[in-house]
């Protein structure tokens, strides 16, 4: 949801009408512009589960390749999953999954970048790509470890549109 500020200075949510009911924002008067968004997240797990992934010993197959494809497919279908999202002409999706033993928890780090030229942004598409890629990692490895944690799914950058550029990191 985006916010705007009316004359009295109070923020409003663009996905709510004057009665407070959910609505799809009408973007027909907005100009098309190039828009990009990048999201990140991770699936924390034991070193043993990470080794199964990196050594290709997960019985369901290649975890990283499958999760990458799942993330790409999810970005393209975000409007079918999130009720008020617009269907967008996605021009590019990149999903990277990186096994990491750095820090306290071994994990698969996930980053998704989505691009379009449209009247609205692709933040939800990037977040959905990361989320579904993470869920796919979990699904493929749950027989080895049910205690994996999907963590820190967040928007880290966006550009384009009226609100301009946002960078979290």
C-alpha positions as a printed NumPy array, in Angstrom:
array([[  0.   ,   0.   ,   0.   ],
       [  1.193,   3.468,  -0.702],
       [  0.438,   6.445,   1.442],
       [ -0.356,   9.979,   0.488],
       [ -0.819,  13.053,   2.599],
       [ -3.973,  15.156,   2.241],
       [ -4.104,  18.866,   3.065],
       [ -4.626,  18.19 ,   6.784],
       [ -1.287,  16.321,   6.933],
       [ -2.69 ,  12.912,   7.893],
       [ -1.45 ,   9.92 ,   5.868],
       [ -3.927,   7.844,   3.868],
       [ -3.627,   4.386,   2.394],
       [ -4.141,   4.246,  -1.362],
       [ -5.777,   0.798,  -1.255],
       [ -8.678,   2.079,   0.856],
       [-11.566,   4.127,  -0.515],
       [-13.287,   7.003,   1.301],
       [-15.399,   4.456,   3.256],
       [-12.316,   2.499,   4.342],
       [-13.046,  -0.425,   2.021],
       [-10.32 ,  -2.205,   0.049],
       [ -9.986,  -1.205,  -3.586],
       [ -7.589,  -1.677,  -6.453],
       [ -5.821,   1.608,  -7.148],
       [ -6.636,   3.117, -10.552],
       [ -3.271,   3.751, -12.232],
       [ -4.635,   4.612, -15.685],
       [ -3.589,   8.282, -15.406],
       [ -0.045,   7.516, -14.242],
       [  2.717,   7.606, -16.847],
       [  4.6  ,   4.428, -17.656],
       [  8.175,   4.383, -16.397],
       [ 10.984,   1.895, -15.961],
       [ 10.702,   0.322, -12.522],
       [ 12.894,  -2.102, -10.626],
       [ 12.704,  -3.722,  -7.212],
       [ 15.049,  -5.988,  -5.28 ],
       [ 14.093,  -8.114,  -2.285],
       [ 16.072, -10.464,  -0.065],
       [ 15.433, -13.19 ,   2.451],
       [ 16.997, -16.364,   3.781],
       [ 16.257, -19.879,   4.899],
       [ 18.286, -20.675,   8.025],
       [ 19.077, -24.343,   8.615],
       [ 21.589, -26.734,  10.118],
       [ 24.997, -27.259,   8.546],
       [ 23.931, -30.817,   7.76 ],
       [ 20.912, -29.692,   5.736],
       [ 22.981, -27.092,   3.9  ],
       [ 25.488, -29.82 ,   3.026],
       [ 22.693, -31.97 ,   1.579],
       [ 21.753, -29.032,  -0.674],
       [ 25.262, -28.107,  -1.779],
       [ 26.291, -31.718,  -2.352],
       [ 23.137, -32.487,  -4.38 ],
       [ 21.945, -35.176,  -1.968],
       [ 18.351, -33.97 ,  -1.453],
       [ 16.031, -36.762,  -2.604],
       [ 13.618, -34.359,  -4.339],
       [ 16.33 , -33.05 ,  -6.67 ],
       [ 18.283, -29.841,  -7.264],
       [ 17.005, -27.534,  -4.547],
       [ 18.622, -24.324,  -5.776],
       [ 17.55 , -24.725,  -9.42 ],
       [ 13.995, -25.659,  -8.442],
       [ 13.682, -22.751,  -5.989],
       [ 15.066, -20.333,  -8.602],
       [ 12.402, -21.404, -11.108],
       [  9.69 , -21.257,  -8.435],
       [ 10.706, -17.682,  -7.569],
       [ 10.628, -16.601, -11.22 ],
       [  7.23 , -18.206, -11.749],
       [  5.888, -16.591,  -8.569],
       [  6.981, -13.102,  -9.638],
       [  5.064, -13.534, -12.891],
       [  1.911, -14.634, -11.04 ],
       [  1.924, -12.221,  -8.094],
       [ -1.324, -10.572,  -9.208],
       [ -3.03 , -13.96 ,  -8.829],
       [ -1.822, -14.315,  -5.23 ],
       [ -2.067, -10.793,  -3.775],
       [ -5.653,  -9.531,  -4.147],
       [ -5.034,  -5.861,  -5.008],
       [ -1.914,  -6.208,  -7.198],
       [ -2.066,  -5.211, -10.829],
       [ -1.026,  -7.707, -13.493],
       [  2.23 ,  -6.326, -14.891],
       [  4.265,  -6.902, -18.042],
       [  7.374,  -8.217, -16.306],
       [ 10.401,  -7.589, -18.501],
       [ 12.936,  -9.408, -16.336],
       [ 13.253, -11.504, -13.188],
       [ 16.486, -12.712, -11.634],
       [ 16.506, -14.962,  -8.589],
       [ 19.802, -15.866,  -6.943],
       [ 20.162, -18.481,  -4.202],
       [ 23.485, -18.609,  -2.399],
       [ 24.429, -21.201,   0.208],
       [ 26.134, -19.445,   3.119],
       [ 27.918, -20.67 ,   6.208],
       [ 28.73 , -17.124,   7.346],
       [ 27.299, -15.858,  10.607],
       [ 25.619, -17.828,  13.371],
       [ 23.323, -19.878,  11.136],
       [ 24.05 , -21.684,   7.913],
       [ 21.473, -20.56 ,   5.339],
       [ 20.442, -20.236,   1.748],
       [ 20.463, -16.503,   1.01 ],
       [ 17.905, -15.432,  -1.594],
       [ 17.78 , -12.274,  -3.717],
       [ 15.237, -11.425,  -6.403],
       [ 15.318,  -8.484,  -8.803],
       [ 12.308,  -7.665, -10.974],
       [ 12.007,  -5.126, -13.807],
       [  9.126,  -3.675, -15.804],
       [  8.026,  -0.627, -17.714],
       [  4.59 ,   0.082, -16.319],
       [  2.358,   2.447, -14.337],
       [  3.012,   0.75 , -10.992],
       [  5.985,  -0.852,  -9.298],
       [  7.237,  -4.402,  -8.876],
       [  7.994,  -4.467,  -5.155],
       [  5.357,  -7.122,  -4.501],
       [  6.693,  -9.245,  -7.352],
       [ 10.224,  -9.183,  -5.899],
       [  8.956,  -9.998,  -2.401],
       [  6.779, -12.811,  -3.735],
       [  9.698, -14.273,  -5.702],
       [ 11.861, -14.406,  -2.551],
       [  9.039, -15.815,  -0.437],
       [  8.132, -18.607,  -2.855],
       [ 11.787, -19.485,  -3.48 ],
       [ 12.23 , -19.764,   0.305],
       [  9.102, -21.888,   0.653],
       [ 10.411, -24.153,  -2.104],
       [ 13.717, -24.64 ,  -0.28 ],
       [ 11.748, -25.502,   2.841],
       [  9.446, -27.91 ,   0.993],
       [ 12.287, -29.75 ,  -0.684],
       [ 14.307, -30.107,   2.537],
       [ 11.636, -30.544,   5.223],
       [ 12.171, -34.297,   5.421],
       [ 15.741, -33.578,   6.558],
       [ 14.909, -30.685,   8.895],
       [ 11.54 , -29.322,   9.951],
       [ 13.115, -26.568,  12.09 ],
       [ 14.385, -24.457,   9.173],
       [ 13.429, -20.783,   9.444],
       [ 12.376, -18.439,   6.665],
       [ 13.732, -15.08 ,   7.782],
       [ 14.262, -11.444,   6.928],
       [ 12.154, -11.229,   3.776],
       [ 12.287,  -7.537,   2.916],
       [ 12.458,  -4.972,   0.146],
       [ 16.023,  -3.683,  -0.154],
       [ 15.7  ,  -1.352,  -3.159],
       [ 13.237,   0.072,  -5.651],
       [ 13.459,   2.667,  -8.373],
       [ 11.087,   4.368, -10.749],
       [  7.683,   5.897, -10.374],
       [  6.504,   8.955,  -8.506],
       [  8.093,   7.947,  -5.197],
       [ 11.531,   7.639,  -6.804],
       [ 14.347,   5.58 ,  -5.354],
       [ 14.34 ,   3.671,  -2.081],
       [ 17.352,   1.824,  -0.677],
       [ 17.258,  -0.022,   2.656],
       [ 20.824,  -1.296,   2.786]])
